[in-house]
Amino acid sequence: MIQRIQTVYLIIATALVVWAGLGTSFVSFNVSVPDTEDHINFNLNGYGWQARTHFAETQQLNAQQIKDKGMALEIKGDSTTSTNYFPIYVVFIALSVLFLVTIFFYKNLKKQMRFAKIALFFLILIVIALSLYIMLIPDSLVEYCRSIFAKPWEVKSNLGMEFYILCSAIPFAFLGIMGIRKDMKLLQSLDRIR
């Protein structure tokens, strides 16, 4: 039964989850001051938040204020790079392991169905949580920038390819569940014939 189509779907879902977790960026925010070149770029990826700042105006970056906000800094001239490491990729590795465990329960279809549903539930939960987080972040980024500098800021966001890759794993997980269900119906019909 390991050669069944649900195995292919679950392997594709696993690969997409791993790719999304170890990719470049789920979302990026460009926080800028209107009519100036001052901006801060925030990227959320599997390793946490990364921020790159550039200030062309005379107001200099107060590194101690940003350090107090919880980000480590590397200052290079008029630009600064900061990173807040939070191992988000651990969640994606755990989810991919759950998908792999699901594949190896091919001899017990009830267990395989249960694990596939749990994996799909957690995948959908992660996508919803990430979506809500992305929707709520712009206001807090503006407040974060205002706490450092007393300037008007505006935020532009861009979803990264990894977010779409993570969302595309959902249909493959669902197709894997449908394949398991089809096999269960086939075995039940064979049991009735006997």
C-alpha positions as CSV (number, residue, x, y, z in Angstrom):
1,M,0.0,0.0,0.0
2,I,3.0,2.4,0.2
3,Q,2.9,2.8,-3.5
4,R,-0.6,4.3,-3.4
5,I,-1.4,7.8,-4.6
6,Q,-1.9,9.2,-1.1
7,T,1.8,8.5,-0.4
8,V,2.7,10.8,-3.3
9,Y,0.4,13.5,-2.1
10,L,1.7,13.3,1.5
11,I,5.3,13.4,0.3
12,I,4.5,16.5,-1.8
13,A,2.8,18.1,1.2
14,T,5.9,17.2,3.4
15,A,8.3,18.7,0.8
16,L,6.2,21.9,0.6
17,V,6.1,22.3,4.4
18,V,9.9,21.8,4.7
19,W,10.5,24.3,1.8
20,A,8.2,26.9,3.4
21,G,9.9,26.6,6.8
22,L,13.4,26.9,5.5
23,G,12.7,29.5,2.8
24,T,13.6,33.2,2.6
25,S,10.6,35.2,3.7
26,F,6.9,34.7,4.6
27,V,6.2,38.4,4.6
28,S,8.2,41.6,4.4
29,F,7.2,45.0,5.6
30,N,8.7,48.2,4.4
31,V,8.2,50.9,7.0
32,S,9.1,54.3,5.7
33,V,8.8,58.0,6.4
34,P,6.9,59.7,3.6
35,D,8.9,62.1,1.3
36,T,12.3,60.8,2.7
37,E,14.6,57.9,2.1
38,D,14.4,56.8,5.7
39,H,13.0,53.2,5.9
40,I,13.2,50.0,7.9
41,N,12.6,46.6,6.1
42,F,11.3,43.8,8.3
43,N,11.3,40.2,7.0
44,L,9.7,37.3,8.8
45,N,11.2,33.9,7.8
46,G,11.8,30.6,9.5
47,Y,14.5,32.0,11.7
48,G,12.6,34.9,13.1
49,W,12.5,38.6,12.3
50,Q,15.2,40.4,10.4
51,A,15.3,44.2,10.1
52,R,17.4,46.4,7.9
53,T,17.3,50.1,8.4
54,H,18.5,53.0,6.3
55,F,18.4,56.6,7.5
56,A,19.5,59.3,5.1
57,E,18.2,62.2,7.2
58,T,20.3,63.8,9.9
59,Q,18.4,62.0,12.7
60,Q,20.7,59.0,13.6
61,L,19.6,55.6,14.7
62,N,19.6,55.1,18.4
63,A,21.0,51.6,18.7
64,Q,20.5,51.3,22.4
65,Q,16.7,52.0,22.0
66,I,16.4,49.1,19.5
67,K,18.5,46.8,21.7
68,D,16.2,47.6,24.5
69,K,13.3,46.5,22.3
70,G,14.8,43.0,22.0
71,M,16.7,43.0,18.7
72,A,20.5,42.5,18.3
73,L,22.2,45.0,16.0
74,E,25.0,45.2,13.5
75,I,25.7,48.8,12.6
76,K,27.4,49.5,9.3
77,G,27.6,53.2,8.4
78,D,24.1,54.7,7.9
79,S,22.4,51.3,7.7
80,T,21.7,48.8,10.5
81,T,20.9,45.1,10.4
82,S,19.1,43.5,13.3
83,T,17.9,40.0,13.9
84,N,15.5,38.6,16.4
85,Y,16.1,34.8,16.3
86,F,13.0,32.7,17.1
87,P,13.1,29.2,15.7
88,I,9.9,29.1,13.7
89,Y,11.4,26.4,11.5
90,V,11.0,24.0,14.4
91,V,7.2,24.1,14.0
92,F,7.6,23.2,10.3
93,I,10.0,20.4,10.9
94,A,7.6,18.9,13.5
95,L,4.8,19.2,11.0
96,S,6.8,17.5,8.3
97,V,7.8,14.7,10.6
98,L,4.0,14.3,11.4
99,F,3.4,14.0,7.6
100,L,6.2,11.4,7.3
101,V,4.8,9.4,10.2
102,T,1.5,9.4,8.5
103,I,3.0,7.9,5.4
104,F,4.5,5.0,7.3
105,F,1.2,3.9,8.8
106,Y,0.1,2.5,5.4
107,K,-0.6,-0.9,6.9
108,N,-3.1,0.5,9.4
109,L,-5.5,2.8,7.4
110,K,-7.4,4.0,10.4
111,K,-4.3,5.3,12.1
112,Q,-3.1,6.7,8.8
113,M,-6.4,8.6,8.4
114,R,-6.2,9.9,12.0
115,F,-2.6,11.1,11.6
116,A,-3.4,12.7,8.2
117,K,-6.3,14.6,9.7
118,I,-4.2,15.8,12.6
119,A,-1.4,16.9,10.3
120,L,-4.0,18.7,8.0
121,F,-5.5,20.4,11.1
122,F,-2.2,21.7,12.3
123,L,-1.2,22.8,8.8
124,I,-4.5,24.8,8.5
125,L,-4.0,26.2,12.1
126,I,-0.4,27.4,11.2
127,V,-1.6,29.1,8.0
128,I,-4.5,30.8,9.9
129,A,-2.2,31.9,12.8
130,L,0.4,33.2,10.3
131,S,-2.3,35.1,8.4
132,L,-3.7,36.7,11.5
133,Y,-0.2,37.6,12.7
134,I,0.6,39.2,9.3
135,M,-2.7,41.2,9.5
136,L,-2.0,42.5,13.0
137,I,1.7,43.3,12.5
138,P,1.6,46.6,10.6
139,D,0.1,48.6,13.4
140,S,2.6,47.3,15.9
141,L,5.5,48.0,13.5
142,V,4.4,51.6,13.2
143,E,4.1,51.9,17.0
144,Y,7.6,50.2,17.3
145,C,9.1,52.8,14.9
146,R,7.3,55.7,16.6
147,S,8.7,54.6,19.9
148,I,12.2,54.9,18.5
149,F,11.7,58.0,16.4
150,A,9.0,60.7,16.6
151,K,8.2,60.6,12.9
152,P,5.1,59.7,10.8
153,W,5.6,56.2,9.4
154,E,3.7,54.2,6.8
155,V,3.8,50.5,6.2
156,K,3.7,48.5,2.9
157,S,3.6,44.7,3.1
158,N,4.5,42.0,0.6
159,L,3.7,38.3,1.1
160,G,6.6,36.1,0.3
161,M,6.6,33.0,-1.9
162,E,7.0,30.8,1.2
163,F,3.5,31.8,2.5
164,Y,2.0,30.7,-0.8
165,I,4.0,27.5,-0.8
166,L,2.7,26.7,2.7
167,C,-0.8,27.4,1.6
168,S,-0.3,25.1,-1.4
169,A,0.5,22.2,0.9
170,I,-3.1,22.2,2.2
171,P,-4.7,20.7,-1.1
172,F,-2.0,18.0,-1.2
173,A,-2.7,17.0,2.4
174,F,-6.4,17.0,1.6
175,L,-5.9,14.8,-1.5
176,G,-3.8,12.4,0.6
177,I,-6.8,12.1,3.0
178,M,-9.1,11.5,0.1
179,G,-6.8,8.7,-1.2
180,I,-6.8,7.1,2.3
181,R,-10.6,7.3,2.4
182,K,-10.8,5.6,-1.0
183,D,-8.6,2.8,0.1
184,M,-10.7,2.3,3.2
185,K,-13.8,2.1,1.1
186,L,-12.2,-0.4,-1.2
187,L,-11.2,-2.6,1.8
188,Q,-14.6,-2.4,3.3
189,S,-16.2,-3.5,0.0
190,L,-13.8,-6.4,-0.2
191,D,-14.7,-7.5,3.3
192,R,-18.5,-7.4,2.4
193,I,-17.8,-9.7,-0.6
194,R,-16.2,-12.2,1.7
